[in-house]
Amino acid sequence: RTYAMAQEPGNANDWIRVWALDTRRVLKGKITQNGSVHVGL
């Protein structure tokens, strides 16, 4: 996740893919007050 975001802007597709996966995890999970996400799989 962090690695993909650290890559060059040219890898926008990879960043979008990672962002989409993270978004799905957030939607399926539970965001705590400190900002971390507990995912229920």
C-alpha positions as CSV (number, residue, x, y, z in Angstrom):
1,R,0.0,0.0,0.0
2,T,2.6,2.6,1.1
3,Y,5.0,1.3,-1.5
4,A,2.6,1.8,-4.3
5,M,1.8,5.4,-3.2
6,A,5.6,6.1,-3.1
7,Q,6.0,5.2,-6.7
8,E,6.2,7.7,-9.6
9,P,3.0,9.5,-10.8
10,G,3.3,7.4,-14.0
11,N,2.0,4.4,-12.0
12,A,-1.4,6.0,-11.6
13,N,-3.2,2.8,-12.6
14,D,-1.4,0.9,-9.8
15,W,-2.2,3.6,-7.3
16,I,-5.9,3.5,-8.3
17,R,-5.9,-0.2,-8.0
18,V,-4.4,-0.1,-4.5
19,W,-6.7,2.7,-3.5
20,A,-9.8,0.8,-4.7
21,L,-8.7,-2.3,-2.7
22,D,-8.1,-0.2,0.4
23,T,-11.6,1.5,-0.1
24,R,-13.2,-2.0,-0.2
25,R,-11.4,-3.0,2.9
26,V,-12.6,0.2,4.7
27,L,-16.2,-0.3,3.6
28,K,-16.1,-3.9,4.8
29,G,-14.2,-3.1,7.9
30,K,-14.6,-0.8,10.9
31,I,-12.7,2.5,11.3
32,T,-11.6,3.1,14.9
33,Q,-11.3,6.6,16.4
34,N,-7.5,6.6,15.9
35,G,-8.0,6.1,12.2
36,S,-6.9,2.5,11.9
37,V,-9.1,0.0,10.2
38,H,-10.2,-3.3,11.6
39,V,-11.4,-5.5,8.7
40,G,-13.9,-8.2,9.1
41,L,-13.3,-10.9,6.4
